[in-house]
Amino acid sequence: MGEGKAGMNVLVTGGNGFLGRGIVERLLDRGDKVAVIGRGRYVDLERLGVECVSADLSRAEAVAAACRGRDLVFHVAAKAGIWGDPAEYWRTNVDGTRNVLEGCKAAGVGRLVYTSSPSVTFDGTDAVNADESLPYPKRFENVYSETKAAAERMVLEAARAGGPAACALRPHLIWGPRDPHIVPRVVAAARAGRLMQVGDGTNQVDITYVDNAVEAHVLAGDRLAKDSPLNGRAYFISQGEPVALWPWINGLLERLGVQRVRKTISVGAARRIGGVLETVYRALKLRGEPRMTRFLAAQLGTTHYYDISAARRDFGYEAKVTVDEGLDRLVAWMQSRG
């Protein structure tokens, strides 16, 4: 079944990011040789013994060179977010993934774990305990989802066609200490009085503590092989049970001394406002991103959680850090930062 062992030579794209950094540290802890590829030089990682390859994922030759001699590649790097230049999303998420895939083929890398997202299946409506049979939507809610789906499909189809053994992991809403995106933005919006509850507050949503997402990647990388059930498959990853999103957000805010969310808006109204703002931003070519989009309204106001039994069955994934334990760690980290 291709059980992985410590002492491998591993490349992590996006290794200085939130999830990528966690994967790098876990691999180092168990004795793997680790390299990361990114646009900058990461001195703190070099001090840990990580090989830092300075290259843009759009440079096919540089990516291919970085893949040489590796036993396993974790492709974590991506352009995330809900708004931005579509060309940049396609260049980073699709062309960059194609270069990583081709680099693995050329270098004879045996295993590739691709970090995907549940948003590749999200159509703006409820998903209740959905499993991996959930199809890609006919129409994507934003370009991020569209490009992540295109990249995921490319990786999995190549694996099924005889390319490097590959699987895709879809962790939902990764959070925890060092989170540079989701939690800080929510808290900042709440402090400024700009955060509004979308919907009636009863929607159930999957979340994934960062250490659990890291664990899923390392386990999948160890179990992945051409003859394993993982090859050519995608897997949802989460805590294993959803949270009531708005009570969870309010609980976090209260522990940080921030006022609970008081204002509410219906999902339909939020989507209409989001659609208008998207149109205005595109027409006027405004910088930044709209405060509301149709995708964001749906994410905040609908129920979307997933069945992770396939990940449990095929590579033994379980969420070792509970939501409450993770929340304690997150609050302590945020309070330490002032």
C-alpha positions, 0 to 999 in steps of 0.5 A: 500500500505504499506506507511512507516512512520518515527520511523522505525527500519532500517538496512543499509548495506554499511551505511558508503559508499557514497550512504549508508551514504546519506541514513543513514543521511536521515533516521536519519533526519526524526526520524528513528532508524538506524543501519549499518553493516560493517567491521569496527567501524564508530565513526562518525556515532555512534556520530549521534546515529547510531548503528554500527554492526561490521560484515562481510556480509560473516558471515551468523549468524552475518548478521542474528543477525543484521537483528533482530528487523528491519522493513526495510533493505537497502542492499547497500553494494557491491564490486564495480569496473571494475576489481578484483578477481572474487571470491571476487566479488561472495563472497561479492555481491552474497553470502553476498546478500544471507546472507542478504536475509536469515537474513531477512527471519529468522528475519521476516523483512518485506521489503528489498530494494536492490541497484542494477545497470543498468550494470546488463543489459549492453551488451556493446551496446547502450541502448536508453531510455530502460525500465525494460523489457531490459533482462539480457545479455547472456554474461556479460561485467565484473564480477561486472555486472554478480554478481550484476545481480545474486544477483538482480535475487535472491532477486526478485525471493525470493520476488515473491516466498513469501519471504520478500517484495523486490525491486531492484533499479538501479541508474546510475552513482551516483555522488556528494559531498563525491564521493570517486570513479567516479569523483575523478578518472576522474579528477585525470586522466585528471590532469595527461593527461591520460584521453582520449575521447572514441568515437566521444563525442556525446554519451548520458549517464544517471547520478544520483546526490547522493541526488536523489539516496537517495530519490529514496531509501527512497521512495521505502522503504516507498512504498514497501509492499507485495501488492504493485507494487514494490514487486519483481520488478527492477527500473532504477533511474537517473536524468530523462534526459541524458547528453552528457557525454564528454561535461559534463566531460569537463565542470566539468574539466573547472570549476576545472581549469583542461585542457579539454580532447584533445585526442580521440580514437574510441570505437572499438580501445579502446575495442581492447586495453582493451581486450589485457590489460585484457589478460595481467593482467590475464596471469601475475597476475598483481596488480591493474587494467588495464587503459582500459577494454572492459567494460570501453571502452563501458561505456565511448563510447556508449549511455546508458540511461533509462526510469524512468517512472516506478519509477515515477508511482510506488513510486513517484520518481522525481529528485529533484536536477537538474544536474546544481545544483548538479554540483555547489555543487560538484565543491564547495565541491571539491574546499573546499578540495583543 
